[in-house]
């Protein structure tokens, strides 16, 4: 099983649009990252996003580039302040490859949780980036496969 953690692209400020869509630069960067992820073999069966517009737009770009036939939906447990344990527990025993499009500080916390406390110095999450993880034991332990930086 593989999990792809995707931090949403650069968004406009709330003073420009309170819904915070991706900025033009953010859209371009997300499209480049999505194409790079696809070239590295990212083919998720499921794409989940937080429901916030910037995460949804980011997830849509990855969905189109990586697997437009994947299940695509907003899901709970991906909000910025949500407990990373909630998603970890949902992924245990999952057999499908899943992409999660979310936010800081949730994604860095989730990455540290997956890689363990001894990996905390390595587990810094790239802003507006992607980290691919793999598990061979139904989500009990994880290893990083690759990362992309915006």
C-alpha positions, 0 to 999 in steps of 0.5 A: 500500500502507498499513501501520497501526502499532498499539501495544497498549493499556494492560495490567495489570501482571505482578503482577496477571496475568503474561500482561499482558492489556489493562486495562479502561481499555485495552480501552475506549481500544483500542475507541475507537481502532479505531472511529476508525481504521475511520472514517479508512478503515483496511481492512487485508487482513492483521492481524499481532500479536506473539503477546503477549496484550495485542497480540493483544487489541488486534489483535482489536479493530482486526480487528473494527472495520476488517475482520473478513474480513482474515487474522488471525495472530500473526507473527514479527518484532514482539517488543519487541527485534526488529530493525525491518529484519526487518519492513521487509524483509518488507513490501517488494513487499507489495501488501496493506494490513497492520496490525501490532499490537506493542510499544515500543521496536520500533514507534518504531524501525520508524516511524523506519526507514520515515520516514528519519533526517531525519524522526526528530524527527517520528517519535515514536510515540504510546504506545497509539496508531496511525500510518498510513503509505502507500507508492507504490513497493512499500515502498521509501519511506513517508509518514505519512498520519495518527496517532491518540493514545489 
